[in-house]
């Protein structure tokens, strides 16, 4: 599981890289192949989807300083 906190966007990359690694190593690496044949693995890159969307679309007040239209 990745990204529990809305503004920690890079933390979602770790589970995705793990998923890519498992997919690429299946059939090549004996340990990975055995793991995937015996265990169900669920990759959840973003736990807090609502917070992620809100934080990605939020306007930073510091970006609007000096712009009377944006204030």
N, C-alpha and C positions, 0 to 999 in steps of 0.2 A: 504494500500500500504506500502510496505517495501523497504528497501535498495535503497535509492536514490543515495548514494555516493558509489563508487566502493569498497572502502576498509572498509566499515562498514558492514562486513559479518554477524555479529550476528543480525543486524536489520531485516533480512529476517525471523528470527524465530518468531517474534511477530505475524505477520499475520498468520503464520502456526499454532501457538498455539491457536489463536482465532478461526481458522477454525476447529480445532480438538475439541475445547470446544463446538462450535455450533453443530457439528455433534453428539457429545456425549450427549448433553443436549436436543436434539430434542425429543419430546415425554415425557421427564422427567420434564423439567422446563417449566412452562406455559408461561413465558415471552419469552423464546427462541423459543418455538414452535410457538407462535403467530407471533413473528418477522419473522421467516422463512416462514411462510405461507402467510405473507402480503408483504414481501420485497425481492427483488432480491439482493443478496449479492455476490459481486465479490471479491475474494481474489487474490491479486497480490503480491506475496512475493518479487519479484525482479523487480524493474522498469528499472534499468540500467544493462541489461543483458550483453551488450558488455563490459562495464567497469568491471563487476564482473568477466567475463571470463579472461579478460586481467590482472586483478590484481591477480587472482589466479594462473596464469601461468607465471607471471613476475619473473625475477631473481633479487634478492636483491644484489646489488654490495657488500654490507658488508659481504655476505655469501661467496664471491669468493676471499676475501683478502687472500693472501698467497698461492693461487693456481694459478701458472703461466699458466696452461692449460685453466682455466676458464676466464682469463683476456684476 
